[in-house]
């Protein structure tokens, strides 16, 4: 399958290990933002990988969230009819 962009959030305490994992796997990524909160901070990354790599990442690394917008229903999709 073709690589797709995923948005992945990890705890800030795991950022160094997360980036090392991506570099080791030769996966392209961009650090987008740091967020701070009462329960600790998190960081958001844009990561380009195939779905198999995304599944492996979710199983091997403690991510807080992983989102691929292509899997979401979009407003410009064919409308559904309620019966």
Secondary structure, DSSP 4 states (H G I P E B T S, - for coil): ---EEEEEEEEGGGHHHHHHHHHHTT-EEEEEEEE--TT--EEEEEEEE-HHHHHHHHHHS--SEEE-GGGS--TTSPPP---
